[in-house]
Amino acid sequence: MKTTLGRRTAVRICVLQVSGRDGRVVSVLGVGVGASDVYRCELVAEGPPFHTTQRSANMTVVVAPKGPPIITGGEGHYSLNQLLHLNCTAPPARPAPTLTWTLNGNKAPAGSVWATDTTTTTTTTTTGLEMAVSRLSVRVARRNFHQGVMTIVCKATLGSLYTRSHLVTLPEPSATWYSSLNLYHASGSVRSFSSMALEVVTSILGALLAHRILS
């Protein structure tokens, strides 16, 4: 029997499987998300005085996500002290999985993770699944890089039934931009030196040619 809280209406479960040495294990088959509720098992003696006993327990039907969470957002390039905004979206499930962020293997600092926003998505059936979205805002600072790389992981968990994660890496801006800047200046110096040398050589050749003509 299924007891719906508040309405106090009982719905008979038609598909049951009784097992165990004393027939004390009852399995409910073919359930959907709507079967999540408080269930009561009642035992009634066969003869007078018909003693009864009952126990209640909560049952939650879980629909695990079909795939890992996905990290989206961000830009192609960052500069130091710029804010990095990323979104982590878990596939539809019920209930929605818990999303957590780690930065270089450590839990994201307090205040950098926005509150998880849970919305309802429509599936192909009449049952709605929940989709969790979490946003990470962290500043691109040198302290957030380890050996020139910032490693960001979003992990989605749903009890002991589901654990998946998505990893992204961000190279330290100085490691790329500064080297490019130095290369640019070096190239400029080479071009300036080559141009100057060409002018000197041209002047020498012109002087030699003029001397030969006069001779």
N, C-alpha and C positions, 0 to 999 in steps of 0.2 A: 504494500500500500504506500502511496505517496501523499504526504500531507503538505499542502500549500499554505505557507504562513500568511496570516491575515484573513484569507478567505475561508480557511478551514474546510476546504473541499478535498475529498479523497479521490484519487484517480487510480484505478486498478492497472497494474503492470501486467500485461498479458504474456510476455516472453520472460520466463524465469527458468533458471537452471539450478537445481538443488544438488549439492554434493557434500562430501565430508562423511566421516564415519557415522555420525549421528544425524546427518542431514541438517547440519547447522549452518552450512555455507550456502547463501543464496546469491546467484549471479544474475544481474539484470542485463539482458542482451539487446542489441540494436537500439541503444539510446542515442538521443541527439542532445544538442546544447540546452534545449528547453527542459531536459530532465534534471538539471541541477536544482536541488532542493533538499529539504529535511525529510528523511525517510524513517518510518516507524515500523518495527517488527513486533507483532503481538502474538503471544502464545496462550492458547486456551486449552484447558484440560478437557479430556473427552467426556468425563462423567461428573456427576454431582460431587462437590459443590461448584464445579466449573471455575476453578481458580484461573486467574489470568495474570500475565506479566508482560511487560513491554519495554522496549528500548528504542531510543531515537538517535540518529546520527546524520550528519550533514554529508551530502555527496555532491561533488562538483565535477561536471563533465568538462574536460579540457580539450580544446582544439589547438594543437601545437602549430606554430608557424611553419610554412613550407619554404624554407630557405633561410639564409642568414640576414642580419640587418644590413642596411646599406647607408654609407656615409656620402652625403652630397653637399654641394655648396662650395664656397671658397673661390679663390682666384688663381690665376696662373703664376703670379709673382707677388712677393711680399717684401716689404721693407721692415727694418727693425722698428719696434714700438708700435707697429700697426696691429689692429685687432683682427683676429682670425675668427670667422663665424662658420660653423659646420653644423649640419643637421644629420641626425641618425634616425632612420625610419625602419621599424620592424615590420615584417609581413603580417597580414591580418591573422588574428588568433583570438582565442577566448579562454580565459581572460587575457588582457594585453600583457605582454612580457615586460619585465623590469629592465630598463636601459641604464647602463653605467658607463662612464668614460674613464680611461686611464691615459696618463701622459708620461711617456717614457717608463712605463711599468708601474707608475704610482697613480693613485686615485686623483682625479682632477681636483684642483684646489677649490675650496669652498667659495661660492659666489660666482664661479665661472660657468656653472651649468644651470641653464634655465629650467624651470619646472616642466616636467613631462606633460605633454598635452595629449590626452586620450580622446580620440574621435571614433565614431562608428561608421564602418563602411558596409555597403550593401553587397551581398554575395549572390550567387546564382540561385540560392535557396531562399526560403522565407526567413531564415535566421541571420541576424547581423553579427559580424565579427568586429573585434576592436583592433585598432591600429595605433601603436604608440609612436610618438615623435619626440625626440629630445634634441635640444640645441646647445652647442658648446661655444662659448665665447672666451677666448684666451689671447693674451697679448704675445706678439712675436718678440720675445726678449731673449737675450743670450742665455739666461739661466734655464730656459726651457728647451735648450738643445743639448744633446749628449753625443759627443764625438761628431759634431757638425750636422746632426740629424734630429728632428723632432718626430717621435713615434706616437701616433694617436690611435687608440683602439676604442671601439664602441662594442660593448658586450650586451647581448640580450639573453635573459634567463626567464624560464617559466617553471618554477619549482625545481624538481629533480628530473623533469621530463625533457627539458630543452635548454641547451646552452650553445649559442653560436656567437661569432664576433666578426668584425670587419676592421682591418688595419690600413692606415694610410701613413705615409711619411712625408716630411717637409724638410728640404735641405736648408741649412742656415744661410740667410741672405748674404752675409758678409763673405762666406766662402766662395760664392759665385760672382756676386756683383763686384767685389773689390778686385778680384783677379782679372775680371773683364776690364775694369777701369785701368788697372796697371798695364794690361796688354795694349789698351788703346793709347795710353801715353807713350809706351815704348814704341809702338808703331809710328806715332806722330814724330817722335825724336828721330827715328830712322829715316823717315821721309824728309825731315828738315835737313839732316846731315847729308843725305844723298843729293838733295837739291843744291845745297851749298857746295858740295864737292863738284857737281856738274858745272856750276858756274865758274869755279876756279880752273877746272880743266879746260873749259871753253876759252877762258881768258888766256891761258898759257898757249893753247894751240893757235889762237888768233895772233898772239905776239910773235910766235915762231914763224908763222906764215908771212907776216908783214916783214920780218927781218930777212927772210929768204927772197922775197920779191925785191926788196931794196938792194940786196946784194947782187 
